[in-house]
Amino acid sequence: MTSKDTTPRTEVAGLNVDNTLYEFVNGTVLPRIGIDADKFWNGFADLIRTHTPRNQELLARRDELQKTLDEHFRTNPGQPDPAEHEKYLREIGYLEDKPAPTAVTTANLDSEIAEVAGPQLVVPVLNARFALNAANARWGSLYDALYGTDAISEEGGAEPGDSYNPVRGDKVIAWARNFLDEVAPLANGSHADAESYAIDGDKLAVTMNGSTTGLANAEQLVGFNGEKSAPSEVVLRNNGLHILIQINPEHPIGKTDKAGVSDVILESATSTIVDFEDSVAAVDGEDKTLGYHNWFGLNTGELKEELEKGGQTITRKLNDDRTYTDLSDTEQTLHGRALLLVRNVGHLMTNPAILVDGEEIFEGIMDAVLTSACAIPGLQSDNPRKNSRAGSIYIVKPKQHGSSEVAFTNDLFASVEKLLGLEKNTLKVGVMDEERRTSANLAAAITAVSERVAFINTGFLDRTGDEIHTSMQAGPMVRKADMQTAPWKQAYEDINVDTGIALGLPGKAQIGKGMWAMTELMADMLDKKIGQLKEGASTAWVPSPTGATLHATHYHHVNVPQMQEEFRKAGERDNFHNLLTVPVAENPDWSDEVKKEEVDNNCQSILGYVVRWVEQGVGCSKVPDLYDVSLMEDRATLRISSQLLANWIEHGVVSKDFVEQELQKMAEVVDKQNAGDDAYRNMAPNFDESVAFQAARDLIFKGTESPSGYTEPILHARRREFKAKNG
């Protein structure tokens, strides 16, 4: 603890705990989960002291390997010979021996993890309204998702406007009917011509043009709501996901439809990651407590948020389950909310929320204990809004380097289970495959958690940042956009799927792929994101509930288990040598115009994100790029932008002075973009006074020395500085 620390604290079991956190844990969490406070804090303190030395050793090993690689690449710059490079990486211990094939044995899994393929949302935990919206995004209106995005073109008078545009509405309805024809076709005719829907025995009866037809596949009908002769809702299922055709002739849309169809509701975000990591700015006990509070409320089912809309106060809360009548006239329940996973922070950072012997404890250890404790109500059978029906807590663990770090997580989770009185392997782990050393040793990493793995995911954004930093000294890297078509990138995506399938993850764990970052370009997402399923993913990330509903359509077109079985039969692809290629530019002699464009685009992205992170505590933002395309920015995208500029400066592609000059110019641009925000503080022209601008400078100019190129150390320090100066 430094002399500047003035945080009110409580001393317990040799720990100094931020009062806000202490009171929340003691007063709210522990009574609800039935654990004695003294027993908890003494056990927590023991757990910290037990696991801290190993955490420190693992970080030291990272630094040792990076130093070795830096020295190697300074002596041997450029693209290495694949065979020689692999040999070298084995010699220094970077590459591990591939373990004997061991199928994972994870048990007690919810269907959203083991059986049903569907979209996955990621939401910052500090924003209760966003978190509630994401949890409730299990069900989404296809009509709304289409009408409100560029998925429907504005041609022919179909502009959205301030009031309902029937021309656009007709296009939406036509799109939805065509979708139904593709994924739940009728034996004869089209859903577009339907005049009525009814339930006839155990079959769907659709009347059109004086005749009646049914579904081409009668088994897709699973139930209904209302009267059989005039249902208010027809419940279909395809590829494990439900489609609800809602019928209400009195509804403004339904009354214009000859069958009275008012909406098509899709089962959308089957799972949601509630994020304590890259999308949040949590730097102290107050921030962390807010996160734990919101996560706890999601698990108790009691989290609420009031907001003003249209002059009225609206209360957001978790949705109840849905019900319908099946074909044997029995009431059935559909889970009303996305299955919630929680992403903890990685192994690197410490946090001042808890001190031991005057030092900040590792935040990852704190998260493991407290997010698990807060998740226990989500397991309780008497909770009508419980999270897991299978009795598991799902924790996504990011930014791990190699199997030894994953094994450490396994041991840490076992200790947490003991502390909280949970059954062995209650805590499931999602392994983010987003660091180069984990990608290169993925089979060993999965094997280290073979009894609790529930998720692997190609976090390609962080992975790109680590690709740059690991080989920082090899030479100037290709431009940011070209990173995504480099040989290592495709090999990385392929190996992740191949390894997951070879180790038996289908039916046991999700195989996930990364985020669609262009939040406003939903037409492009509809066109392109289906490719991730065709590549073997059972889930892929989306940035919004609307994105989840649109992406859900892809899972009706692609039978994921069938696709994964085809990959299994084909066997693992031989592309490990591509994974180890380094994305150095073959010809870095870019024009001055190209260099300026790359620098400006990265500077704008960095500044647009960092200014909100440091000065407003916003961890995830929509930031327009140089071409005015809004991109979802978080710490992972920041890592890429800052590391690329650090690399180009390091190798003389551009000078530090030039980047400084362009950074100042782009600060003026970002200031103008935020002119309507009353809470915003301009960075220009007083750059030395702007904490956010100084943070952006640090991220670039200290990028080569930042551990693994991570942005957290600089962001956290500058955010604390800003809070100390401004409250």
N, C-alpha and C positions, 0 to 999 in steps of 0.2 A: 504494500500500500504506500503510495506516495504521500508526501506531506500535504498535497493539494486536495486529497480526498476528504470531502466534507459530507459524504453520504451518511445519513442516519442508519446505523446498523445494530443488529442484535447478535450477541455472542452466544453460540450454542454448539456444544460438542467440539469445541476448538475451531469452529467456523465463524467468520464474521459475515452475516447475511444482511443484504439490503432490506430495510424494514418493510418496504412495499411488498417484496417477494415473500419475506418471512410471514407477514400477516396473511397473505393470500394462501400460502401453503397450510399454515396452521389453522386458520379460521375457516377456510372454504374447502380445500382439497382433502386433507386428512380426515376430517369428520365424515365426509361423504363416502370415502373408501374404507373407513373403519380401521385405520392404522394409528397406533399410539405415537404421539409426537416425539417423545424422547427416543423411542426405539427407532423411528424414522431418521432423525437427525444424527444419532450416533452411527447408525448403519450407513447413512449417506457419507459421513465423514470418513469412515473406514474405507468405503468404496473409492472415494477420491484419492486417499493416500495409497491405496493398493494399485490403482491403474494409472496414476500420473507418471511414475517413472517410465513405464512402457510407452506411454504416449510420447514422452520426451525423446526416448530412444528412436522411435519411428521417424520423428521429424528430423532428428540428427542424421539418420540414414538417408532421407531425402536430400538433405543439403550436401552430404558427402558424395552421393551419386551425381548430383547436378554439377558440383565442382569438378569432378572427374570428367564428365562429358564436356564441360566448357573447355577444359584444358585440351582434351582430345580434338575437339573441332577447331580450336585455334591452330593446332598443328596440322590438322587434316581437314581443311575446309572443303565445301562443295558436297555434291551428292556422293555418298559412300558406296562402295561395291557391296551389293546385298549380302553375299556369303561372308565376306570379311567383317562386315558390320555386325551381322548376327553373332559371329564368333566372338567379336570384341565385347558385345553386350553380355554374352554368357560369362566371359572371363571376369568382368567387373561385378557380376551378380545382379545385373539389371534384368536379365532373362532367367527365369526359373525353369527347372525341368517340368515338362508337362506331366501331370499325374495320370495314373491309370484311370480309364473311364469309370466314373462312379456316378450312378444315377441319383439325383436328388430325392429325398424322402420326406419333403415337407408335408405336414398333415394339418388337419383342422383349418381348411381354407374356405373362404367364401367363394360363391360361384363366380363373382366378378373377377376374381383372381385366377381361378383354376379352369373355368369352363366357358364363360361368356366373353367374347371379344367386343370391345367397345371403346369409345373415346375416353381420354383422361384429361381432366382439367388440372391446372396448377394455379393456386390462388394464394396471395400473401396473407398470412395469419393476422397481421396487425389491423387489417381493415375488416371489421365485423360484417359490414354490409356486403362486401365482396365475397367474404367467406360463406355467408348464408346463401347468397345467390348461387355460388358454386356448388354447395352441398345440395341445393334444391334443383340443380341443373340435370338431375336424373331424367327429367321429363321436359321436353321443349316443344313449342309450337313450330311446326314446319312452315306454316303460313307466315308467321311473324319473322322467322329467320330469313325467309326468302324476300319478303316485302321490304324489310329494313336494311338490306345489304345489296351490294352490286352483283349478287348471284342472279338477280333479275335485271336485265338491261333497261335503260331508259328510252330506248328507241320506240318510235311510234306513239309518242305521248304518254309514256309510262313512267314519268318522273314521280318520285315519292311525294314531294310537296308537304304542306302543313296539314292538310286534311286528306281523307281517304280518296285515292284515285282508282276508280273502278277499272280503268284500262290496265293499270299495274296489277290490281287485284285479280283480274282475269288471267293475266300471265302467271301469277302465283298459283292459282287453282289449276291451270293447265299443267304446270310443272309438277305439282303434287300428284295429279291424276296419272301423269305419265310415269312418275316414280312408282305408284301403286301398280300400274300395269307391268312394270319391270320386275318388281320384287314380290308381288302378291297377285299375279295375273288371274283373270277370270277364265273359265273354261271357254267362254265365247264372249266376244265384244270387249269393250273398254270401260274402265271405271268412269271415264269422262262422260259416258252415255247413261250412267246409272240414274234411274228415276226413284228408286227406293232400295233400302237395305232391310233385310229381316232375317231372323233365325228360324229355320225350318228343321226341327229335330236337332240333329247335330251338324247341320250344314248351313252355310251362308246362302241366302236366296237374294239375288240381285235382279231387280226388274228393269227392263229397258226395251223400248220399241215393241211393247206388247208381248214380250216373252220373258222367261226367267232363266237365269244361269247361276252358277256358283263359282267357287274358287277352282282353278286348275288343280291345285293341291289342297284338298279339303282339310288336311291336317293343320294348315296354317291358322284356321279358326280355333281359338281357345276359349272364347267366352264373349260376354256382352254385359251391358248395363241397361236398365229400363225394361220395357216389355219386349218379348220376342218378336211380336208383330211390328213393333215400332221402336227399336232400340235407340237409346240416347248415345250409345257408344258400342262400337264393334271392336273386339280385341283380337288382333292377329299376332302371330309370332313367326319370325323368320330369322334363321341363323342365331337363335337364342335371344333375339331382341324383339321387344313388343312394339306394335304399331296400333294406335288408338284412332279409329275413324269416329269423330264426334259429330253427332247429328242433332241439330236444333233448328227447326224451321222458323223459329221466332228470333233467332240471332241475326244481327245486321248482315252477316255474311251468309248464314244459312238460308235466309229468306230469299236470297238471289240465286240459290243453287237448286236445281230441279230435284235433287235427292235430299235437300236440306242439310248437306254437309257443311258444318261451320268451321271445322279445323281438322288437321291431321297432326296428332301428337306423337312424337317419336321418343322412345327410350334413348337417351342421349349420353350424358356423362355417366357411365356406369361406375367410374371411380374418379376421385378428386384427391390430389395431393395438396394438403394444407401446409404451406411452406414457411419454415423458420429460417430459410437460408437465402438463396440468391435474389429473391424478390422482396426482401424486407430490409429495413434499416433498424436493427436492434442492437444498441451499443452499450446498454447499461441495465441495471436492475428494473428500472421503471419500464423500459421497452420490453424486456423479456417477460415481465409479469403480465403486461397487456397481452402478449402472445399466448402465454400459458392460460390466461383467463379465457380468451376466445376459444382456444382448443378445448379447454375443459367444458365450456358451454356448448360446444358442438357435440361433445360426447354425452353430456347430461341430457341434451335435447332442449335446453332452456335458454340458449343464447338468443337475445333479441336486440334489435337495433331500430330506433325511431328515426324517421327522416321526413322532411317537408317536401311535398310534391303537389303542385297545383293548389297551394294554399291549404292543404290538408296534411295532417300528421298520419303517416303510414308506419305501421309496425311490421318489420321483417322478422320472421321466425322460421324455424325448420318446418318443412311440409310433413303432413301425416302420410302414412302408407296409403296406397290406392287399393281399392277392392273391385272385384267384378264377379259375375256369376259364370261358372264354367258350364260345360255342356251337359253335365249331370245335375244341374241346378244347385251346386254347392258353391258357397262364397269362397273366393280365393283372394289372397293378398299379394300385391306387388310392392316391393320395397319403394318407398317414396323419395328416397334420397340417394345420392351417390355414396358408394362405399368410400370412407375417408381413410387415406394414408396420411402420415405426417412426415415431412422431411426435416430431419435434424441438420445441424451444421456439421461440417467435417471435423477432422482432427486438429486443424491448425490453430484456431483462434482461442484466446482466453477472454473472459468477461468479468467485469468488476462486480457483478451481482453477488458473487460469493468470493470471499477471500479465505485462504488458509495459510497460516504462517506469514500473513501480510502480502501474499501473492494471489493474483487472480487465478481462479481454477480454469481448467479447460472447458470451454463452452460445450463441446461435444459430450463430455461426461455429464454435465449439468442437464443438457437436453435429454439424454438417454433416460435419466432418472425421472425428470419432471414431466416430460411429454408422456412417458409410460404411466406415471401415476395419474395424470389428468385423463388418460384414455380409459381407465378402468370402468367408469360408469357406462361407457359405450359397449361393455360386455354384459352388463347386468340384465338378466332375463325379464325383470319387472319394469324395465325402461321402455316405454312405448316407441321411443325414437332412438333405440340403441343402434350402434354402428355395425358391429360384427355379429352375425348370427352364428358364426362358427367358433367364437371365443378367441379370436386372434387380434393382436395389435400390430399394425403394419407401419414400420418405420423405414423410410427411405434414407439411405446413408450415402452422401455425396463425397466426391473429392478424395477418394482413397487411392493410394499408390501401391499396387501389388497385393499379393495374397496375404502377406504378413499383417498388413493393416486391416484387411477384411477379417482375418483371424482374431485380431485384437477386438474388433467390433463384436464378434461372436462371444468372446470371453466377457466383454463388458456387459452385453445383454444378459448373459447368464447370471452375472452378479446382480443386475437390476431385478431380474425375476426373483432371485432369492430375497433381496431386500423388500420387495413388495408382496411377497407371498404368492407369486404367480406360478402356474405350472410350467415345467420345462418347455421351452420353445413356444411359449405364448407370444413372445416378441418375434415377429417375422421381420426379415430384412429385405429391403430393396437395394440392390447393388447398382449404383450409377457407374456405368462404364464410360467415364469421361476424363480419365487421365491416361496418358500413353503407357505407363508401366502396368496399369490394370488391363488395358486392351491387349498388351503383349503377353500377359499371363492370365487371361480371363478364365481358362479352365481351372487353374489352381485357385483363383479367387472364389469362384462359385463353389468349388469343392470344400473350401474352408468354412462355408456356411450351408452345407448340403442339407442340414436338417431344418433350417429356418429360412432359406431363400424363397422369396415370393415374387421377385421382380428383378429383371435386369433391363437397363435402358441405355441406348446410345445418346448420351448427352453431348451431341456433336458440337455445341457452342463452346462449353468449357474445354472439350477435347481439342478443339482447334487452338484455343489459347495455350493449352499445354504443349501442343505440337510445336508451336512457335518457340515457347520458352525453353523446352527441353533441348532444342537444337539451335538456340539463339546464336551461337558463335559459328555455325556452319556457313553462314553467308546470308545475303539479303533474301527474304522470303517473297514468294509470289503475292500478288495483290489479294486483298481480303476475299473478293468475289471468286477468285480462281482457286482458293483453298478448297471449296466445296466440290470441285471436279478433279482435284489432285488424286494420284493413285492411292495414297494412304487412306483417303476418306472412304472410297468405295470398299476397299479391303476391310476397313474398320467396321462398316455397316454389315458386310457379309459375314465376317468372322463372328460378330456378336450373335447373329441369328444361328449360324451353323453350330457354334459352341453350345448355345442354349438348347437347341434341339438335340444335339448329341448327348447332352447330360440329362435329358428327360424333363426339361421345363414344361413343355406342353402338357396341360392337365394338372400342373403343379405350381406354375408361376407365370407371370406376365413376361412377355418379351416385348419391350417397348421401344418406340422411336421418338425423335425429338419434336420440338415446338415449331408450329407455324407462326412466324414472327410478324408477318405483314397483316396486321389486325383488320385493316379495312378492305383487303383484297380477297374477298370470299369466293368470287368467281374463279380466281386462280387457284385457291385452295381446293375447291371442288374438282378442278381439273387435275391437280397434281398430287394431292395428299393421299389419294387412293393407292399410289405407288408404294407407300410404306407397308400397306397390307400385303400387296403382291410380293414384297420383299421378305415376308414372313413375320411381320409384327402382329401381335394380338392387341396392342393398344398404341396410341400415338397422342402426343400432347397438343392441346388447343388452348388458346389464350382467353376464351370467353364462352359463356353458356350458348350464345348464338353459334359460335364456331363449333361447339360440341354437337349441336343439333344438325348442322350441315354435314359435319364429318361423319355423323352416325349413318348417313345414307350410304357411305362407302362400305360399311360392315354388312349391309344387306346385299351388296353386289359381289363381295368377296367372301367365300367360305374359308375363314382363317384356319381352322383345324385341318381342313383338306389341303390347303396351301402348305401348311407346316409339314404335313405327312409327305407331300411331294419333295420338299427339301430334305426330309429325313432319308427318303429312299435314294435321293441323288447323292447323298454323302457330303462331307465337308469339302469345300473348295480349297484348292491349293494356291493361296494368295498371301501367305504369311510374309513372303519377301516384299510384297507391295506395302504391307502395313509398316514395315521398317524403313521405307523410303522417306526422305526428308524433303519438304516442299521448298527447297531453295530454287530461286529463279535461274533458269538456264541462261537467259540473257537479260540481266537487270538494267540494261541501258535504256530505261524508259525516257520518253520526252519530258521536258519541263512541264508541259501541259498535263500529262498523265500523272506525274508526281504530285502536282498541285491538287488535282482532282482527288487523288487518294488521301492526301494529307487533310484537305478540307473536309471531306466526307467523314473521316475518322474523328477529326477535331470536333465537328458539329455533334456527332453521336455521343462522344465523351462528355462534352459540356452540357448538352441537353439532358443527359441522364444524371450527371454528377451534381448539377446545381440543385436538383430536386432532392437527391439523396442526402446531401450534406446539410442543406439549409431548410428543408421541409420534412425530412425523414421519410420520403417516399422511395420505396425500394424497387418499384417496377413502374415504368413509364412508357407511354406512347411518345416517341420522339421522331419528328420528321427528319429524313435524311436530306442529303444535298439536292435530291430530285423531288423533294416534298412528298415522299412516300412515308407514311407513318409506320414505324417499326417498334415492336415491343422490345424494350431495352431492359436488361437486368445486369447483375454483376458478371454473368457469363459473357454477354455481348461486349460489355465494357472491357473485359479481360482480353478479348480478341483485338479490339481497336487500339488499346493502349500498348499491347505487346507488339503489334505490327509496327507502330510508329517507333517504339523503342528499338526494334530490330533495324529499321531503316536508318535511324540515326547512328546506331552502333557500327553499321557497315558503310556509312558515308553516302548512302543513296540521297539523303537530304541532310541538311545541317540542323543542328539544334536551334540556331538563330532563326532559320526559315520556319521551323515548326512553331517556335515561340511567336513569330510574326503572324502566322496563319491562325494560331490559337486565339490571339487577340482579335483578329478580324472576325472569326467565327463566334466569339463571345458576343460581339455586337449583334450578329444575326440571331443568336439564341435569345438575347435580351428582347429583341423586337418580337420574336415568336411568343414570348411570355408576357407581352405588354398588358394583356387583360387580366393578369393574376395579381390581385392586391397584395398577396403574401410574398411575391417575388422581389428579390433584391438584385438589381443590375450588377453585372460583373464589370462592365466597361463604364467609364474609362479608368476607374481606380482599381486596377487589377491586384495591386499589392494588398488592398483592403478586403478583397473578396476571398473568403475562406474556400468557397466552391472552386474559384479559378485556381487557387493555389493547390487544391486537391487534384484538379485535372493535370496541372503541371507535374506534380509529383508522380502521378500514375504513368505518365509518359517518360519523364526524364530519370525516374528511379526504377523504371520497368525491368531493367536487367538484373537488379539486385533484390527485387521483391520476391519472396519465397514462392517458387513455381509460377511466378507471374500473377499471383493472386492479388486481387484488388482490396480485399478486406482490411489488411493492416492500415493502409493509407486512408481508406474511407472511414473506418472506425475512429482513427485518431483525429481526423478533420471534423467529423460529426461531433465528437466530444468537445473539440475546441469551439465549434460554433455554438453548441448548447451552453458552454461555460460563459461565453461572451454575451449571449443573447437570451439565455433562459429557456 
